Amino acid sequence: TIRFTLTESAVLTLSVFTPDGRLVETLGRGNYSVGQHQVIWNSKEFASGIYLYRLSSSATVQTRKMMLLR
């Protein structure tokens, strides 16, 4: 589960990448309102390891690291 909080409404894209920059999956794309949000990544078909997720809008891009454990 990927959680994030917005202080203003925005059109966002939430994507998961491998550490070498290969796109794994786009989890969300659309309008998000002010407040707390969570997106669940169904990662059953992916191997354990380190992944990056990128939350991007027209105003900002944030990238965070996450560990998938089986």
Secondary structure, 3 states (H helix, E strand, C coil): CEEEEECCCEEEEEEEECCCCCEEEEEEEEEECCEEEEECCCCCCCCCEEEEEEEECCCCEEEEEEEECC
